Amino acid sequence: TQTGSQKFIFGKGTKLTVSIT
């Protein structure tokens, strides 16, 4: 796992940005 922000792409091109601390 990387520390920082990861981009998760869901099905219909929906982009969710999740920041991991």
Secondary structure, DSSP 8 states (H G I E B T S, - for coil): --SEEEEEEETTTEEEEEEE-
